[in-house]
Amino acid sequence: MTATESAGNFSLLLRRILHTKAALVGFSIIGILAAMTIYALVAVPLESFSQWNDPGFWIDYPKSAAPSWINLMLPEGNLPNHMILGPSDAKTQNSSLGGIPTNSFLYDIDFRYNSYPTDFIIDYCLKYGEIPPVIQVDVTRPDGESFMIYNSPLPSSTLSDNLSNLTEYCSRIFSTDESIRDNLQAYTGLFDYSPDLSSPQKMIFSQLDKDAVLRGKYLFNVTYYLFDPEDKVENTKVILGGRVYGLMGTDDLRRDLSIGIFWGAPVALFVGLTAAISSVTIGMLYGLLAGYKGGRYDEALMRINDLVISLPTFVFLVILSITIGSSIFLITLFLVIFGWSGIARVARSLALQIKNLQYVEASKLMGETDIKIILRHILPQLLPLTFASIALAVPAAILAEATLSFIGLGDPSIPTWGSILHDANTASAAARGLWWWILPPGIMIAAAGISFALIGSAIESVTNPRGSANQSKVRFT
């Protein structure tokens, strides 16, 4: 068979596969996974990947918040959205009070919810000289009342430890700060009832005549009094705690689950494709060599294959993950080690048939080497089987990695769909009704597996309508 004929047959085969509904659905899902991978690599900050298990990185996010879009299904009294407002969201004013320069950041917040915020945080970072700046926070309510809720100097400068003669200081002011409750005590006389000082956010956002949310526009004014010309505000944020956040909500560690879902796509594709392509390639070449050589070579190679295929794969995966390591690269390597034996048997049986065909015998008479005959004349005949086997092996590898992660033996340093489900199970998310912590990763694992299974089934049905797809599966579990 000439190269032109092989290319024509392959093109015809590809068109037939693409005309099957199963393949179209499978490629559509893979397209979505590829788009998620590109978005994660291009648009999602890389720090969110490396710092996935660092609680300090996610401190600005709400705890166990539902997705924002559930407000679309709720009546008028919907849940408050979590707000993280940085310097770019504020109007800045530079002025002077009694000869003291001031730097003010004004945050307009349109609060249209019937539920109180869960809390609020003022995050700031400054550089200053010998005299520490003073920070003051005022809140102007929709009814015109203004509350001064915080006023305090920063810690004294530590110039001896800093070559630039400036102290850099970063901190957070929490709504539970005792000084905030003390300052709000002066405004309790404005209310017709006794406001709850233990929850300052409720007092600030409540009506004066009854214990109900005062809806409207609030102004958070964060002012810094600077006593040195070199004093500088590096960063400031106002965080208003809410009950809903983002596309997929957050978990108990305040992590944005949408980021974990997006990062899980490239990890799943890496594990699935790498393990599948490597194991099928190794198994195919191993089986072809055993079948073509025959005799003692075949006997020895197939006894090794029988040994590998008889091992309890998942038990060994667990043992190796515990004893050697559980990085994503080691897990992928373990899947390759145990995944090639199934396809090797199929390749061997086909090689035994093809090696006796006339064009193979003619190649031997012409003096071609065994390697050339295998690669040029036998392997091309098995390409459809190879592609089908790879497609069917990908979901097996993805499910194997997800299973290891779910039982706590996956790579702990990166976000994967299996590790998200593990954390949800540990935190009893199902019993607590935190469905957004369970459904998205579960759906993604199922979708990834189904997409490649559909493609593999389509390839197998087109190339071998009477065969069984199970014959070409690569064994991972």
C-alpha positions in Angstrom: 0.0 0.0 0.0 1.5 3.4 -1.1 1.7 6.5 1.2 -0.9 8.2 -1.0 -3.3 5.3 -0.6 -2.8 5.3 3.1 -3.4 9.0 3.4 -6.6 8.7 1.3 -7.9 5.8 3.4 -7.1 7.7 6.6 -8.9 10.8 5.3 -12.0 8.7 4.4 -11.9 7.1 7.8 -11.7 10.5 9.5 -14.7 11.8 7.6 -16.8 8.7 8.4 -15.9 9.1 12.1 -16.8 12.8 12.2 -20.2 12.0 10.7 -21.2 9.9 13.7 -23.3 11.6 16.4 -21.2 10.1 19.2 -18.0 11.6 17.8 -19.6 15.0 17.3 -20.7 15.1 20.9 -17.4 13.9 22.1 -15.4 16.5 20.2 -17.8 19.2 21.3 -17.1 18.4 25.0 -13.4 18.2 24.3 -13.6 21.6 22.7 -15.1 23.0 25.9 -12.4 21.3 28.0 -9.7 22.8 25.6 -11.3 26.3 26.0 -11.3 25.9 29.8 -7.6 24.9 29.6 -6.7 27.9 27.5 -8.6 30.2 29.7 -6.9 28.8 32.8 -3.5 29.2 31.4 -4.0 32.7 30.0 -6.6 34.5 32.2 -6.5 32.8 35.6 -3.6 34.1 37.8 -0.9 31.4 38.2 -0.6 32.1 41.9 -4.1 30.7 42.4 -2.7 27.3 41.1 0.4 27.2 43.3 -1.3 28.7 46.3 -4.5 26.6 46.1 -4.0 25.1 49.6 -2.7 28.3 51.2 -5.6 29.7 53.4 -3.9 33.1 53.5 -4.2 33.5 49.8 -8.0 33.2 49.9 -8.6 35.3 53.0 -10.5 38.0 51.0 -13.1 35.5 49.8 -16.3 34.4 51.7 -16.6 31.1 53.4 -18.9 28.5 51.9 -20.7 31.0 49.7 -23.2 29.9 47.1 -22.8 30.9 43.4 -24.0 34.4 42.6 -26.4 33.3 39.9 -28.7 31.6 42.4 -30.0 35.1 43.1 -31.7 35.0 39.7 -33.9 32.2 41.1 -34.7 34.0 44.4 -37.4 36.6 45.1 -36.7 40.2 45.9 -35.1 39.5 49.2 -32.1 37.9 47.6 -28.7 37.1 49.2 -26.0 39.7 49.5 -23.2 39.4 47.0 -19.6 39.3 48.4 -17.7 42.4 47.3 -13.9 42.8 47.0 -13.2 46.5 46.2 -9.6 47.5 45.4 -7.9 50.8 44.8 -9.2 50.9 41.2 -12.8 50.8 42.5 -12.3 53.9 44.7 -12.4 57.6 44.1 -9.2 59.1 45.5 -8.9 62.5 47.2 -5.7 64.2 48.3 -6.1 67.1 50.6 -4.8 68.6 53.8 -6.4 68.9 57.3 -4.7 71.4 59.6 -1.5 71.2 57.6 -1.5 67.3 57.7 -1.7 65.7 54.2 -4.5 63.2 53.8 -5.1 60.5 51.2 -8.7 59.3 51.0 -10.2 56.4 49.2 -14.0 56.6 48.7 -15.9 53.4 47.9 -19.5 53.7 46.7 -21.5 50.5 47.5 -25.0 50.1 46.2 -26.5 47.7 48.7 -29.9 46.4 47.4 -30.3 43.3 49.5 -32.7 42.3 52.2 -30.1 40.4 54.2 -27.3 41.9 56.2 -23.6 41.5 55.1 -21.8 38.7 57.0 -18.9 41.0 57.9 -16.6 43.6 56.5 -12.8 44.0 56.3 -10.6 47.0 55.6 -7.3 45.8 54.0 -4.4 48.2 53.8 -0.6 48.4 53.2 1.5 51.5 53.7 5.1 52.7 53.6 6.0 55.4 56.1 8.8 57.1 58.0 9.4 57.9 61.7 5.9 59.2 62.5 3.3 56.5 61.9 0.2 57.5 59.8 -3.3 57.5 61.2 -6.1 55.5 59.5 -9.7 56.6 59.8 -12.8 54.8 58.4 -16.1 56.6 58.0 -19.4 55.2 56.7 -22.1 57.5 55.2 -25.4 55.7 55.0 -28.3 56.2 52.5 -30.2 58.2 55.1 -27.4 60.8 55.4 -26.1 59.6 58.8 -22.4 59.2 59.0 -20.6 56.9 61.4 -16.9 57.2 62.3 -16.2 53.5 62.9 -12.4 53.4 63.2 -9.5 55.7 64.0 -6.1 54.5 65.1 -2.4 55.2 64.4 -0.3 52.5 62.7 2.6 50.9 64.7 5.7 52.9 65.3 8.4 52.8 62.6 11.2 50.2 62.6 13.8 52.1 60.6 16.7 50.2 61.9 15.5 47.1 60.0 14.9 48.9 56.7 17.7 50.2 54.5 15.2 52.5 52.6 14.4 54.4 55.8 10.7 53.5 55.3 8.6 51.0 57.2 6.3 48.8 55.2 3.2 47.7 57.2 0.2 45.7 56.0 -2.8 44.7 58.1 -6.5 44.2 58.2 -9.3 45.8 60.2 -12.1 43.2 60.8 -15.6 44.1 61.7 -15.1 42.2 65.0 -12.5 44.7 66.1 -13.3 45.9 69.6 -12.5 49.5 68.7 -15.2 49.5 66.0 -17.8 48.4 68.6 -16.6 51.1 71.0 -16.9 53.8 68.3 -20.4 52.6 67.3 -21.5 52.9 70.9 -21.7 56.7 70.4 -24.4 56.2 67.7 -26.8 53.9 69.5 -29.0 56.9 70.6 -30.0 57.4 66.9 -31.9 54.1 66.9 -35.4 53.5 68.2 -34.4 50.0 69.3 -31.2 48.5 70.9 -28.9 47.7 67.9 -26.7 44.6 68.1 -23.2 45.9 68.8 -21.8 42.4 68.6 -22.4 42.5 64.9 -21.3 46.0 63.7 -22.2 45.3 60.1 -25.9 44.9 61.2 -25.9 48.2 63.0 -24.3 50.0 60.1 -26.7 48.6 57.5 -29.9 48.7 59.5 -32.7 51.2 59.6 -33.0 53.6 62.5 -36.6 52.8 63.4 -36.6 49.0 63.1 -34.2 46.0 62.8 -34.3 45.7 59.0 -31.8 46.3 56.2 -31.5 49.9 55.0 -31.2 49.6 51.3 -29.4 52.2 49.2 -26.0 53.6 48.5 -23.3 53.5 51.2 -20.0 55.4 51.1 -17.0 53.9 52.8 -14.3 56.6 53.3 -10.9 55.2 54.2 -8.6 58.2 55.0 -4.9 58.1 55.8 -3.2 61.0 57.6 0.4 61.1 56.4 3.0 63.0 58.4 6.0 62.4 56.2 6.5 63.5 52.6 7.7 60.0 51.7 4.7 58.3 53.2 2.7 56.3 50.6 -0.4 54.1 50.5 0.6 51.0 48.7 -2.7 49.2 48.7 -6.2 49.5 50.3 -9.3 47.4 49.9 -12.8 47.2 51.3 -14.3 43.7 51.5 -18.0 43.4 52.2 -18.9 39.9 53.2 -21.7 38.2 51.4 -23.5 34.9 51.1 -23.0 34.4 47.4 -19.9 34.8 45.2 -18.6 34.1 41.7 -19.6 31.5 39.1 -19.4 28.4 41.3 -19.2 29.7 44.9 -16.6 29.0 47.5 -15.7 26.2 49.9 -14.9 26.1 53.7 -11.4 27.3 53.0 -12.8 30.4 51.1 -11.3 29.1 47.8 -13.0 30.2 44.6 -14.3 26.9 43.3 -14.6 28.2 39.7 -10.8 28.7 39.7 -10.3 25.1 40.9 -12.7 23.8 38.2 -10.8 25.7 35.5 -7.4 24.5 36.7 -8.7 21.0 36.9 -9.2 20.9 33.1 -5.5 21.1 32.1 -4.6 18.7 34.9 -7.2 16.1 33.8 -6.2 16.4 30.1 -2.5 16.2 30.9 -3.0 13.0 33.0 -5.5 11.4 30.6 -3.7 12.1 27.3 -0.2 11.5 28.6 -1.0 8.2 30.3 -3.2 7.0 27.4 -0.8 7.9 24.5 2.2 6.6 26.4 0.7 3.3 27.5 -1.0 2.6 24.2 2.2 3.3 22.3 4.3 1.1 24.6 1.7 -1.7 24.5 1.2 -1.5 20.8 5.0 -1.7 20.0 5.5 -4.4 22.7 2.7 -6.6 21.3 3.8 -6.1 17.6 7.3 -7.1 18.5 6.2 -10.2 20.4 3.8 -11.3 17.6 6.2 -10.6 14.7 9.2 -12.2 16.3 7.3 -15.2 17.6 9.0 -18.2 19.2 11.0 -17.7 22.4 10.7 -13.9 22.1 6.9 -14.1 22.0 6.8 -16.6 24.9 9.1 -14.5 27.1 7.5 -11.2 26.3 4.0 -12.5 26.8 4.8 -14.1 30.2 6.0 -10.6 31.4 2.7 -9.2 30.0 0.7 -11.9 31.8 2.5 -10.9 35.1 1.7 -7.2 34.7 -1.9 -7.8 33.7 -2.5 -10.1 36.7 -1.4 -7.5 39.2 -4.2 -5.7 41.3 -3.6 -2.4 39.6 -5.5 -0.1 42.0 -3.9 -1.7 45.1 -0.4 -1.1 43.6 -1.4 2.5 42.7 -2.3 3.1 46.3 0.9 1.5 47.7 3.1 3.4 45.3 1.4 6.7 46.0 2.0 6.2 49.7 5.5 4.9 49.6 7.1 6.7 46.6 5.1 9.9 46.3 1.8 11.4 45.0 2.9 14.2 42.6 0.9 14.4 39.5 3.9 13.3 37.4 4.4 10.2 39.5 0.8 9.3 39.3 0.9 9.6 35.5 4.0 7.4 35.4 2.3 4.8 37.6 -0.7 4.8 35.2 1.6 4.2 32.2 3.4 1.4 34.0 0.2 -0.5 34.6 -1.7 0.6 31.5 0.1 -0.9 28.5 -0.6 -4.7 29.1 -4.1 -4.9 27.7 -3.4 -3.4 24.3 -0.2 -5.5 24.0 -2.3 -8.6 23.8 -4.5 -7.2 21.1 -1.5 -6.0 19.1 0.2 -9.3 19.3 -2.8 -11.3 18.0 -3.1 -8.9 15.0 0.7 -9.0 14.4 0.5 -12.8 14.2 -2.1 -12.5 11.4 -0.5 -9.6 9.4 3.1 -10.9 9.4 2.0 -13.8 7.1 0.5 -11.6 4.5 2.1 -11.4 1.0 3.4 -7.8 1.1 5.1 -8.5 4.5 6.7 -11.6 3.1 7.9 -9.6 0.1 9.5 -7.0 2.3 11.4 -9.8 4.1 12.7 -11.1 0.8 13.8 -7.6 -0.2 16.0 -7.5 2.9 14.1 -4.9 5.0 14.9 -5.0 8.7 12.3 -6.2 11.2 11.9 -2.7 12.7 11.2 -1.2 9.3 8.7 -3.9 8.5 6.9 -3.4 11.8 6.9 0.4 11.5 6.1 0.7 7.8 3.9 -2.2 7.0 2.3 -3.6 10.1 1.8 -0.6 12.4 -0.1 1.6 9.9 -2.7 -1.2 9.6 -3.3 -0.8 13.3 -3.6 3.0 13.5 -7.4 2.9 13.8 -7.2 0.5 16.7 -4.4 2.7 18.2 -6.6 5.8 18.1 -9.6 4.0 19.4 -7.5 2.5 22.3 -6.1 6.0 23.2 -9.5 7.5 23.2 -10.9 4.7 25.4 -7.8 4.9 27.7 -8.1 8.6 28.5 -11.2 8.4 30.7 -9.7 5.4 32.5 -6.7 7.5 33.4 -8.8 10.5 34.4 -11.0 8.4 36.6 -8.0 6.6 38.2 -6.4 10.0 39.1 -9.7 11.3 40.4 -10.2 8.2 42.5 -6.7 8.5 44.1 -7.3 12.2 44.8 -10.8 11.5 46.2 -9.3 9.0 48.8 -6.6 11.6 49.7 -3.7 10.1 47.7 -3.6 12.6 44.9 -1.2 15.5 44.5 -1.9 17.8 47.5 -0.2 20.8 46.0 -2.5 21.4 43.0 -6.2 21.7 42.3 -7.8 18.7 40.7 -11.5 17.7 40.4 -10.8 14.7 42.5 -9.2 16.7 45.3 -12.1 19.1 45.3 -14.5 16.2 45.8 -12.2 14.9 48.6 -12.3 18.2 50.4 -16.1 18.3 50.0 -16.5 14.8 51.4 -14.2 15.6 54.3 -16.2 18.7 55.2 -19.6 16.8 54.9 -20.7 19.1 52.1 -23.5 16.9 51.0 -25.1 16.7 54.5 -24.7 20.5 54.8 -26.4 21.2 51.5 -23.3 22.7 49.8 -24.2 21.2 46.4 -22.0 23.7 44.5 -19.0 22.1 46.1 -19.9 18.6 44.8 -21.8 18.8 41.5 -19.3 20.8 39.3 -16.3 18.6 39.8 -18.4 15.5 39.6 -19.9 16.7 36.3 -16.5 17.6 34.9 -15.1 14.2 35.6 -18.1 12.5 34.0 -18.0 14.9 31.0 -14.3 14.3 30.4 -14.7 10.6 30.6 -17.8 10.5 28.4 -16.3 12.7 25.7 -13.3 10.4 25.0 -15.4 7.3 25.5 -17.8 8.5 22.8 -14.9 9.2 20.4 -13.3 5.8 21.0 -16.7 4.1 20.5 -17.2 6.0 17.2 -13.8 5.0 16.0 -14.2 1.4 17.0 -17.7 1.2 15.4 -16.5 2.7 12.1 -13.3 0.6 11.8 -14.7 -2.7 13.2 -18.6 -2.6 13.4 -18.8 -6.2 14.6 -16.0 -5.9 17.1 -16.2 -5.0 20.7 -14.7 -1.8 22.1 -13.8 -3.7 25.2 -11.1 -5.6 23.3 -9.0 -2.5 22.9 -9.4 -0.9 26.3 -6.3 -0.1 28.3 -6.5 -1.5 31.8 -5.9 1.1 34.6 -8.2 -0.2 37.3 
